[in-house]
């Protein structure tokens, strides 16, 4: 009888779990400090702002006055959004999806670890039914 072995963890799966754990810890930390979690908005599309705002509000999060924008291929805004999480009053970065970030998995992983050092998280807006996000 063959031995059943658990499926191997994929890098993408491990990074998704890391992102979820960071979100849970940061939100719990903010709530334990007696405040609503606060996020900065990051996007490469100004048309995405209303979607981000709606999701943040539905999640019960405050939205920082700071919002960061990049043109596709640039990362200056993302770097500034990450730097904003150094503040103890900013708990995370909210963006549409993984496509808003540089395509390199190594860069994505470094970004998550950087945010983890600040006790911050990165959140993606879940896709709407029918793909209308």
VMD Tcl script that builds the backbone (N, CA, C; Angstrom):
set m [mol new atoms 399]
animate dup $m
set s [atomselect $m all]
$s set {name element resname resid chain x y z} {
  {N N UNK 1 A 0.844 -1.175 0.000}
  {CA C UNK 1 A 0.000 0.000 0.000}
  {C C UNK 1 A 0.891 1.240 0.000}
  {N N UNK 2 A 0.676 2.173 -0.957}
  {CA C UNK 2 A 1.547 3.348 -1.023}
  {C C UNK 2 A 1.310 4.278 0.171}
  {N N UNK 3 A 2.383 4.893 0.589}
  {CA C UNK 3 A 2.276 5.876 1.662}
  {C C UNK 3 A 1.682 7.162 1.113}
  {N N UNK 4 A 0.788 7.720 1.872}
  {CA C UNK 4 A 0.225 9.005 1.473}
  {C C UNK 4 A 1.117 10.110 2.011}
  {N N UNK 5 A 1.589 10.932 1.132}
  {CA C UNK 5 A 2.422 12.053 1.569}
  {C C UNK 5 A 1.653 13.342 1.340}
  {N N UNK 6 A 1.812 14.272 2.251}
  {CA C UNK 6 A 1.116 15.539 2.051}
  {C C UNK 6 A 1.657 16.251 0.821}
  {N N UNK 7 A 0.808 17.010 0.143}
  {CA C UNK 7 A 1.294 17.720 -1.043}
  {C C UNK 7 A 2.384 18.712 -0.654}
  {N N UNK 8 A 3.320 18.873 -1.539}
  {CA C UNK 8 A 4.405 19.817 -1.291}
  {C C UNK 8 A 3.872 21.239 -1.354}
  {N N UNK 9 A 4.387 22.017 -0.474}
  {CA C UNK 9 A 4.007 23.425 -0.449}
  {C C UNK 9 A 4.655 24.134 -1.638}
  {N N UNK 10 A 3.875 24.921 -2.326}
  {CA C UNK 10 A 4.431 25.698 -3.418}
  {C C UNK 10 A 4.887 27.048 -2.879}
  {N N UNK 11 A 5.764 27.685 -3.587}
  {CA C UNK 11 A 6.231 29.001 -3.162}
  {C C UNK 11 A 5.075 29.983 -3.135}
  {N N UNK 12 A 4.216 29.948 -4.156}
  {CA C UNK 12 A 3.068 30.860 -4.207}
  {C C UNK 12 A 2.142 30.612 -3.018}
  {N N UNK 13 A 1.921 29.345 -2.685}
  {CA C UNK 13 A 1.076 29.013 -1.545}
  {C C UNK 13 A 1.683 29.492 -0.234}
  {N N UNK 14 A 2.995 29.347 -0.105}
  {CA C UNK 14 A 3.681 29.799 1.110}
  {C C UNK 14 A 3.599 31.315 1.248}
  {N N UNK 15 A 3.755 32.022 0.143}
  {CA C UNK 15 A 3.680 33.487 0.196}
  {C C UNK 15 A 2.261 33.951 0.486}
  {N N UNK 16 A 1.271 33.240 -0.053}
  {CA C UNK 16 A -0.126 33.589 0.240}
  {C C UNK 16 A -0.421 33.372 1.725}
  {N N UNK 17 A 0.098 32.302 2.290}
  {CA C UNK 17 A -0.100 32.047 3.724}
  {C C UNK 17 A 0.604 33.115 4.563}
  {N N UNK 18 A 1.801 33.488 4.170}
  {CA C UNK 18 A 2.525 34.554 4.871}
  {C C UNK 18 A 1.725 35.851 4.840}
  {N N UNK 19 A 1.189 36.184 3.676}
  {CA C UNK 19 A 0.396 37.416 3.528}
  {C C UNK 19 A -0.842 37.370 4.422}
  {N N UNK 20 A -1.535 36.243 4.455}
  {CA C UNK 20 A -2.729 36.108 5.318}
  {C C UNK 20 A -2.371 36.227 6.801}
  {N N UNK 21 A -1.290 35.582 7.203}
  {CA C UNK 21 A -0.867 35.644 8.606}
  {C C UNK 21 A -0.475 37.063 9.009}
  {N N UNK 22 A 0.229 37.765 8.128}
  {CA C UNK 22 A 0.605 39.149 8.425}
  {C C UNK 22 A -0.634 40.018 8.567}
  {N N UNK 23 A -1.620 39.813 7.705}
  {CA C UNK 23 A -2.867 40.583 7.788}
  {C C UNK 23 A -3.563 40.319 9.117}
  {N N UNK 24 A -3.690 39.057 9.474}
  {CA C UNK 24 A -4.341 38.699 10.733}
  {C C UNK 24 A -3.629 39.354 11.922}
  {N N UNK 25 A -2.300 39.228 11.972}
  {CA C UNK 25 A -1.531 39.778 13.091}
  {C C UNK 25 A -1.639 41.298 13.175}
  {N N UNK 26 A -1.544 41.975 12.031}
  {CA C UNK 26 A -1.605 43.444 12.027}
  {C C UNK 26 A -2.982 43.944 12.441}
  {N N UNK 27 A -4.023 43.307 11.942}
  {CA C UNK 27 A -5.383 43.729 12.289}
  {C C UNK 27 A -5.658 43.466 13.765}
  {N N UNK 28 A -5.240 42.319 14.242}
  {CA C UNK 28 A -5.409 42.005 15.656}
  {C C UNK 28 A -4.646 43.006 16.524}
  {N N UNK 29 A -3.421 43.332 16.123}
  {CA C UNK 29 A -2.618 44.304 16.875}
  {C C UNK 29 A -3.281 45.669 16.950}
  {N N UNK 30 A -3.829 46.132 15.833}
  {CA C UNK 30 A -4.511 47.430 15.829}
  {C C UNK 30 A -5.735 47.396 16.736}
  {N N UNK 31 A -6.504 46.348 16.628}
  {CA C UNK 31 A -7.724 46.240 17.451}
  {C C UNK 31 A -7.384 46.117 18.936}
  {N N UNK 32 A -6.328 45.406 19.256}
  {CA C UNK 32 A -5.920 45.289 20.656}
  {C C UNK 32 A -5.407 46.625 21.195}
  {N N UNK 33 A -4.914 47.472 20.301}
  {CA C UNK 33 A -4.480 48.809 20.698}
  {C C UNK 33 A -5.663 49.773 20.771}
  {N N UNK 34 A -6.869 49.266 20.496}
  {CA C UNK 34 A -8.073 50.081 20.616}
  {C C UNK 34 A -8.352 50.985 19.427}
  {N N UNK 35 A -7.858 50.599 18.262}
  {CA C UNK 35 A -8.105 51.426 17.075}
  {C C UNK 35 A -8.443 50.552 15.879}
  {N N UNK 36 A -9.051 51.204 14.884}
  {CA C UNK 36 A -9.341 50.500 13.635}
  {C C UNK 36 A -8.063 50.398 12.821}
  {N N UNK 37 A -7.872 49.291 12.124}
  {CA C UNK 37 A -6.698 49.182 11.249}
  {C C UNK 37 A -6.731 50.271 10.179}
  {N N UNK 38 A -5.566 50.783 9.865}
  {CA C UNK 38 A -5.442 51.844 8.868}
  {C C UNK 38 A -4.598 51.346 7.704}
  {N N UNK 39 A -5.063 51.614 6.487}
  {CA C UNK 39 A -4.344 51.199 5.285}
  {C C UNK 39 A -4.046 52.402 4.400}
  {N N UNK 40 A -2.967 52.279 3.651}
  {CA C UNK 40 A -2.695 53.207 2.562}
  {C C UNK 40 A -3.124 52.508 1.285}
  {N N UNK 41 A -3.536 53.289 0.313}
  {CA C UNK 41 A -3.969 52.745 -0.975}
  {C C UNK 41 A -2.802 52.792 -1.951}
  {N N UNK 42 A -2.654 51.718 -2.725}
  {CA C UNK 42 A -1.619 51.668 -3.748}
  {C C UNK 42 A -2.225 51.093 -5.019}
  {N N UNK 43 A -1.995 51.767 -6.136}
  {CA C UNK 43 A -2.525 51.270 -7.407}
  {C C UNK 43 A -1.710 51.796 -8.575}
  {N N UNK 44 A -1.889 51.155 -9.693}
  {CA C UNK 44 A -1.327 51.652 -10.947}
  {C C UNK 44 A -2.451 52.177 -11.833}
  {N N UNK 45 A -3.648 52.242 -11.267}
  {CA C UNK 45 A -4.811 52.713 -12.025}
  {C C UNK 45 A -5.645 53.641 -11.150}
  {N N UNK 46 A -5.723 54.895 -11.516}
  {CA C UNK 46 A -6.511 55.835 -10.707}
  {C C UNK 46 A -7.986 55.447 -10.690}
  {N N UNK 47 A -8.455 54.732 -11.704}
  {CA C UNK 47 A -9.847 54.291 -11.742}
  {C C UNK 47 A -10.138 53.263 -10.644}
  {N N UNK 48 A -9.094 52.665 -10.068}
  {CA C UNK 48 A -9.283 51.645 -9.032}
  {C C UNK 48 A -9.576 52.246 -7.664}
  {N N UNK 49 A -9.328 53.513 -7.484}
  {CA C UNK 49 A -9.486 54.128 -6.155}
  {C C UNK 49 A -10.862 53.862 -5.530}
  {N N UNK 50 A -11.986 54.061 -6.240}
  {CA C UNK 50 A -13.283 53.807 -5.601}
  {C C UNK 50 A -13.450 52.355 -5.129}
  {N N UNK 51 A -12.919 51.408 -5.877}
  {CA C UNK 51 A -12.995 49.999 -5.490}
  {C C UNK 51 A -12.202 49.780 -4.198}
  {N N UNK 52 A -11.019 50.369 -4.119}
  {CA C UNK 52 A -10.186 50.234 -2.928}
  {C C UNK 52 A -10.861 50.866 -1.710}
  {N N UNK 53 A -11.400 52.060 -1.896}
  {CA C UNK 53 A -12.076 52.758 -0.801}
  {C C UNK 53 A -13.268 51.947 -0.302}
  {N N UNK 54 A -14.068 51.445 -1.217}
  {CA C UNK 54 A -15.236 50.647 -0.825}
  {C C UNK 54 A -14.824 49.399 -0.050}
  {N N UNK 55 A -13.800 48.707 -0.535}
  {CA C UNK 55 A -13.360 47.494 0.147}
  {C C UNK 55 A -12.828 47.807 1.544}
  {N N UNK 56 A -12.044 48.867 1.664}
  {CA C UNK 56 A -11.507 49.247 2.975}
  {C C UNK 56 A -12.640 49.556 3.942}
  {N N UNK 57 A -13.613 50.304 3.487}
  {CA C UNK 57 A -14.739 50.661 4.359}
  {C C UNK 57 A -15.549 49.424 4.749}
  {N N UNK 58 A -15.810 48.536 3.792}
  {CA C UNK 58 A -16.536 47.302 4.103}
  {C C UNK 58 A -15.769 46.412 5.088}
  {N N UNK 59 A -14.458 46.514 5.064}
  {CA C UNK 59 A -13.617 45.728 5.963}
  {C C UNK 59 A -13.507 46.370 7.344}
  {N N UNK 60 A -14.016 47.597 7.486}
  {CA C UNK 60 A -13.932 48.291 8.765}
  {C C UNK 60 A -12.596 48.955 9.001}
  {N N UNK 61 A -11.878 49.239 7.928}
  {CA C UNK 61 A -10.560 49.846 8.048}
  {C C UNK 61 A -10.639 51.341 7.783}
  {N N UNK 62 A -9.735 52.076 8.415}
  {CA C UNK 62 A -9.562 53.490 8.105}
  {C C UNK 62 A -8.655 53.589 6.898}
  {N N UNK 63 A -8.830 54.665 6.155}
  {CA C UNK 63 A -7.982 54.894 4.988}
  {C C UNK 63 A -7.083 56.081 5.296}
  {N N UNK 64 A -5.792 55.862 5.195}
  {CA C UNK 64 A -4.828 56.932 5.415}
  {C C UNK 64 A -5.026 58.013 4.357}
  {N N UNK 65 A -4.676 59.220 4.702}
  {CA C UNK 65 A -4.747 60.304 3.718}
  {C C UNK 65 A -3.745 60.080 2.596}
  {N N UNK 66 A -2.712 59.302 2.871}
  {CA C UNK 66 A -1.704 59.014 1.857}
  {C C UNK 66 A -2.203 57.931 0.911}
  {N N UNK 67 A -2.047 58.164 -0.363}
  {CA C UNK 67 A -2.339 57.164 -1.388}
  {C C UNK 67 A -1.171 57.194 -2.365}
  {N N UNK 68 A -0.835 56.056 -2.907}
  {CA C UNK 68 A 0.357 55.962 -3.749}
  {C C UNK 68 A -0.012 55.366 -5.100}
  {N N UNK 69 A 0.570 55.944 -6.143}
  {CA C UNK 69 A 0.253 55.583 -7.515}
  {C C UNK 69 A 1.551 55.368 -8.271}
  {N N UNK 70 A 1.565 54.375 -9.105}
  {CA C UNK 70 A 2.690 54.135 -10.016}
  {C C UNK 70 A 2.160 53.941 -11.417}
  {N N UNK 71 A 2.947 54.357 -12.355}
  {CA C UNK 71 A 2.680 53.972 -13.729}
  {C C UNK 71 A 3.193 52.545 -13.885}
  {N N UNK 72 A 2.577 51.742 -14.727}
  {CA C UNK 72 A 3.065 50.368 -14.914}
  {C C UNK 72 A 4.567 50.349 -15.189}
  {N N UNK 73 A 5.253 49.442 -14.521}
  {CA C UNK 73 A 6.695 49.313 -14.677}
  {C C UNK 73 A 7.498 50.098 -13.657}
  {N N UNK 74 A 6.877 51.008 -12.936}
  {CA C UNK 74 A 7.563 51.787 -11.917}
  {C C UNK 74 A 7.278 51.176 -10.547}
  {N N UNK 75 A 8.187 51.394 -9.606}
  {CA C UNK 75 A 7.967 50.889 -8.253}
  {C C UNK 75 A 8.163 51.968 -7.189}
  {N N UNK 76 A 8.321 53.199 -7.608}
  {CA C UNK 76 A 8.552 54.278 -6.638}
  {C C UNK 76 A 7.363 54.415 -5.677}
  {N N UNK 77 A 6.158 54.373 -6.202}
  {CA C UNK 77 A 4.973 54.491 -5.354}
  {C C UNK 77 A 4.850 53.332 -4.382}
  {N N UNK 78 A 5.179 52.127 -4.837}
  {CA C UNK 78 A 5.139 50.967 -3.956}
  {C C UNK 78 A 6.158 51.125 -2.834}
  {N N UNK 79 A 7.353 51.585 -3.173}
  {CA C UNK 79 A 8.378 51.805 -2.145}
  {C C UNK 79 A 7.902 52.844 -1.128}
  {N N UNK 80 A 7.237 53.891 -1.599}
  {CA C UNK 80 A 6.720 54.914 -0.688}
  {C C UNK 80 A 5.582 54.360 0.178}
  {N N UNK 81 A 4.742 53.505 -0.389}
  {CA C UNK 81 A 3.665 52.880 0.386}
  {C C UNK 81 A 4.268 51.986 1.471}
  {N N UNK 82 A 5.298 51.221 1.123}
  {CA C UNK 82 A 5.969 50.377 2.118}
  {C C UNK 82 A 6.585 51.233 3.222}
  {N N UNK 83 A 7.198 52.346 2.843}
  {CA C UNK 83 A 7.794 53.236 3.843}
  {C C UNK 83 A 6.727 53.814 4.768}
  {N N UNK 84 A 5.532 54.042 4.250}
  {CA C UNK 84 A 4.449 54.582 5.080}
  {C C UNK 84 A 4.074 53.613 6.198}
  {N N UNK 85 A 4.295 52.314 5.980}
  {CA C UNK 85 A 3.943 51.338 7.009}
  {C C UNK 85 A 4.930 51.342 8.175}
  {N N UNK 86 A 6.010 52.099 8.050}
  {CA C UNK 86 A 6.928 52.249 9.181}
  {C C UNK 86 A 6.254 53.008 10.316}
  {N N UNK 87 A 5.246 53.797 9.993}
  {CA C UNK 87 A 4.490 54.524 11.012}
  {C C UNK 87 A 3.686 53.532 11.840}
  {N N UNK 88 A 3.667 53.706 13.151}
  {CA C UNK 88 A 2.875 52.783 13.968}
  {C C UNK 88 A 1.371 52.939 13.760}
  {N N UNK 89 A 0.951 53.956 13.016}
  {CA C UNK 89 A -0.477 54.168 12.780}
  {C C UNK 89 A -0.945 53.668 11.425}
  {N N UNK 90 A -0.038 53.121 10.621}
  {CA C UNK 90 A -0.411 52.536 9.329}
  {C C UNK 90 A -0.152 51.041 9.420}
  {N N UNK 91 A -1.214 50.275 9.219}
  {CA C UNK 91 A -1.132 48.831 9.413}
  {C C UNK 91 A -0.943 48.038 8.139}
  {N N UNK 92 A -1.239 48.638 6.988}
  {CA C UNK 92 A -1.121 47.851 5.778}
  {C C UNK 92 A -1.273 48.650 4.509}
  {N N UNK 93 A -1.107 47.934 3.416}
  {CA C UNK 93 A -1.254 48.471 2.066}
  {C C UNK 93 A -2.392 47.719 1.404}
  {N N UNK 94 A -3.308 48.448 0.814}
  {CA C UNK 94 A -4.423 47.844 0.084}
  {C C UNK 94 A -4.254 48.142 -1.397}
  {N N UNK 95 A -4.304 47.088 -2.207}
  {CA C UNK 95 A -4.208 47.229 -3.658}
  {C C UNK 95 A -5.178 46.241 -4.309}
  {N N UNK 96 A -5.381 46.378 -5.604}
  {CA C UNK 96 A -6.360 45.519 -6.278}
  {C C UNK 96 A -5.980 44.048 -6.266}
  {N N UNK 97 A -4.812 43.749 -6.785}
  {CA C UNK 97 A -4.410 42.346 -6.881}
  {C C UNK 97 A -2.915 42.251 -7.106}
  {N N UNK 98 A -2.441 41.056 -7.212}
  {CA C UNK 98 A -1.007 40.799 -7.365}
  {C C UNK 98 A -0.431 41.470 -8.611}
  {N N UNK 99 A -1.271 41.680 -9.626}
  {CA C UNK 99 A -0.784 42.313 -10.864}
  {C C UNK 99 A -0.376 43.760 -10.662}
  {N N UNK 100 A -0.780 44.390 -9.555}
  {CA C UNK 100 A -0.393 45.769 -9.274}
  {C C UNK 100 A 1.063 45.853 -8.823}
  {N N UNK 101 A 1.641 44.721 -8.455}
  {CA C UNK 101 A 3.006 44.667 -7.936}
  {C C UNK 101 A 3.966 44.240 -9.036}
  {N N UNK 102 A 5.267 44.464 -8.827}
  {CA C UNK 102 A 6.233 43.986 -9.817}
  {C C UNK 102 A 6.061 42.483 -10.029}
  {N N UNK 103 A 6.255 42.000 -11.246}
  {CA C UNK 103 A 5.981 40.602 -11.554}
  {C C UNK 103 A 6.928 39.600 -10.895}
  {N N UNK 104 A 8.087 40.032 -10.464}
  {CA C UNK 104 A 9.069 39.113 -9.892}
  {C C UNK 104 A 8.581 38.554 -8.556}
  {N N UNK 105 A 8.582 37.229 -8.449}
  {CA C UNK 105 A 8.208 36.589 -7.192}
  {C C UNK 105 A 9.203 36.937 -6.090}
  {N N UNK 106 A 10.470 37.090 -6.451}
  {CA C UNK 106 A 11.483 37.481 -5.457}
  {C C UNK 106 A 11.174 38.865 -4.887}
  {N N UNK 107 A 10.790 39.808 -5.727}
  {CA C UNK 107 A 10.444 41.149 -5.268}
  {C C UNK 107 A 9.203 41.106 -4.387}
  {N N UNK 108 A 8.215 40.319 -4.783}
  {CA C UNK 108 A 7.003 40.152 -3.985}
  {C C UNK 108 A 7.349 39.604 -2.607}
  {N N UNK 109 A 8.199 38.578 -2.568}
  {CA C UNK 109 A 8.583 37.987 -1.287}
  {C C UNK 109 A 9.342 39.000 -0.427}
  {N N UNK 110 A 10.267 39.752 -1.022}
  {CA C UNK 110 A 11.003 40.774 -0.266}
  {C C UNK 110 A 10.049 41.825 0.287}
  {N N UNK 111 A 9.046 42.200 -0.507}
  {CA C UNK 111 A 8.060 43.185 -0.054}
  {C C UNK 111 A 7.298 42.667 1.153}
  {N N UNK 112 A 6.864 41.416 1.109}
  {CA C UNK 112 A 6.153 40.833 2.243}
  {C C UNK 112 A 7.026 40.797 3.494}
  {N N UNK 113 A 8.282 40.415 3.333}
  {CA C UNK 113 A 9.176 40.363 4.492}
  {C C UNK 113 A 9.449 41.765 5.047}
  {N N UNK 114 A 9.576 42.743 4.181}
  {CA C UNK 114 A 9.756 44.126 4.632}
  {C C UNK 114 A 8.539 44.576 5.441}
  {N N UNK 115 A 7.352 44.333 4.918}
  {CA C UNK 115 A 6.140 44.704 5.641}
  {C C UNK 115 A 6.048 43.960 6.969}
  {N N UNK 116 A 6.465 42.709 6.978}
  {CA C UNK 116 A 6.455 41.927 8.215}
  {C C UNK 116 A 7.340 42.523 9.292}
  {N N UNK 117 A 8.461 43.120 8.885}
  {CA C UNK 117 A 9.343 43.767 9.869}
  {C C UNK 117 A 8.645 44.928 10.567}
  {N N UNK 118 A 7.710 45.562 9.869}
  {CA C UNK 118 A 6.986 46.697 10.441}
  {C C UNK 118 A 5.656 46.273 11.056}
  {N N UNK 119 A 5.373 44.972 11.043}
  {CA C UNK 119 A 4.104 44.489 11.570}
  {C C UNK 119 A 2.933 44.892 10.695}
  {N N UNK 120 A 3.196 45.072 9.395}
  {CA C UNK 120 A 2.178 45.537 8.446}
  {C C UNK 120 A 1.787 44.402 7.499}
  {N N UNK 121 A 0.766 44.662 6.711}
  {CA C UNK 121 A 0.271 43.638 5.789}
  {C C UNK 121 A 0.002 44.227 4.414}
  {N N UNK 122 A -0.159 43.338 3.465}
  {CA C UNK 122 A -0.531 43.665 2.096}
  {C C UNK 122 A -1.838 42.949 1.816}
  {N N UNK 123 A -2.848 43.689 1.384}
  {CA C UNK 123 A -4.152 43.080 1.109}
  {C C UNK 123 A -4.561 43.337 -0.334}
  {N N UNK 124 A -5.138 42.306 -0.949}
  {CA C UNK 124 A -5.703 42.411 -2.286}
  {C C UNK 124 A -7.219 42.413 -2.173}
  {N N UNK 125 A -7.877 43.186 -3.019}
  {CA C UNK 125 A -9.337 43.183 -3.066}
  {C C UNK 125 A -9.772 41.877 -3.740}
  {N N UNK 126 A -10.634 41.112 -3.068}
  {CA C UNK 126 A -11.084 39.865 -3.704}
  {C C UNK 126 A -11.817 40.174 -5.008}
  {N N UNK 127 A -11.678 39.326 -6.008}
  {CA C UNK 127 A -12.374 39.550 -7.273}
  {C C UNK 127 A -13.895 39.529 -7.069}
  {N N UNK 128 A -14.571 40.395 -7.771}
  {CA C UNK 128 A -16.027 40.419 -7.723}
  {C C UNK 128 A -16.580 39.335 -8.634}
  {N N UNK 129 A -17.749 38.807 -8.317}
  {CA C UNK 129 A -18.349 37.815 -9.226}
  {C C UNK 129 A -18.443 38.374 -10.644}
  {N N UNK 130 A -18.077 37.571 -11.593}
  {CA C UNK 130 A -18.106 38.007 -12.984}
  {C C UNK 130 A -16.876 38.785 -13.388}
  {N N UNK 131 A -15.880 38.901 -12.475}
  {CA C UNK 131 A -14.629 39.583 -12.788}
  {C C UNK 131 A -14.739 41.077 -12.920}
  {N N UNK 132 A -15.690 41.701 -12.270}
  {CA C UNK 132 A -15.891 43.147 -12.417}
  {C C UNK 132 A -15.117 43.964 -11.402}
  {N N UNK 133 A -13.908 43.549 -11.056}
  {CA C UNK 133 A -13.121 44.332 -10.101}
  {C C UNK 133 A -12.309 45.291 -10.847}
}
mol reanalyze $m
mol bondsrecalc $m
mol representation Tube
mol addrep $m
